[in-house]
Amino acid sequence: MMAVSGAATAWCVYMLRCADGSLYTGITTDLARRVAEHNGAGGAGARYTRSRRPVQLVYAEAAANRAEATRREAAIKQLDRAGKLALCAPSV
């Protein structure tokens, strides 16, 4: 997983592993808050993850702006499961 650093308003793309083993991809400006929401804090998690809790962060990468984050999210969502798993596998 790539480290996400920078200003609080920096965009990032993230991938979660759900309790059923499925993968969820999204974008946010506050990764810790968003993962907590997906796990039930504040009731603002995505509909997909609500019935698949708990979720675990498996991948995150920084993006320069919302447009770049959205493009990268779309590209990741086009990958097959093997491609997504390769993306979040630890690099050696």
N, C-alpha and C positions, 0 to 999 in steps of 0.2 A: 504494500500500500504506500502510495506517495504521501509525503507529509503536506499538509495544507497549512500555509502560513500567510501572513500579510495582514492587511487592514480588516477590521470587523465587517466591512461591507464587500469584501472580495467574494466573488462567486466561486462555487466549487461544484463538481459533479461527484456523486457518490453512488456506491452500490452496497446494498444490504443483503445478507443471507437471512431468510425467514425461517421460522421453526420447522416448516415443512420441507426445507431444502431449496425452495425457489429463490430466485434473485430478483431484487427490485432496484431500479436505477432512478435517480432523481437529481435535482439541482437545488442549491440553497445558498444563502449568505451566512448562515450560522449553523454549522454542522452539528455541534453538540446539542443545540436546541432541537434541531430537526430530528435527530436520532431519538432523542427523548420523546418527542411527539409521536413518532412512529411506534414507540413502546408504550404509549398510553398517556403520557403527561400532557395535560391540557386538552385532550380529546381532539387534537388537530392532525393526527396521522392520516396518511392516505387510506382510502377505502380498502385497497388491496392488502395492506399490511395489518389492518385491524383484526382480521380473522387468522393471521399467521404470526402472532406474537409468541415469544419475543423475537426481535430482530437484532442482528449483529452487524456492525459496520465491517466490511471486508475490503473496501477500496474507496479512495478519494483522490481527486486531483484538482488543482487550482485552475481557474479560468480567468482571463483578463476582464471579461464583462459578461452580462447576461446572454447576449447573442452567441458568444463563443461557448458558454456553458450549455446552452440549448442545442447547438450544433453537435457538440461532443456527446451529450446525452442521447441524441437521436442516433449517432453513429454507434454508440455502445448498444443501444436497444436493437440495432440491426444485426449484431453479432449472434451467432448460435451459442448455445450453452457452453460448449467447449471453449469458444473464444472468450466468453465472459470469465470463465474459470481461469483461463490462462492469464487474462489481464489482472486478476486479483491474486494470482499465485505469487508467493514471495520470490523476489529475484535473488539469484545466487551470486 
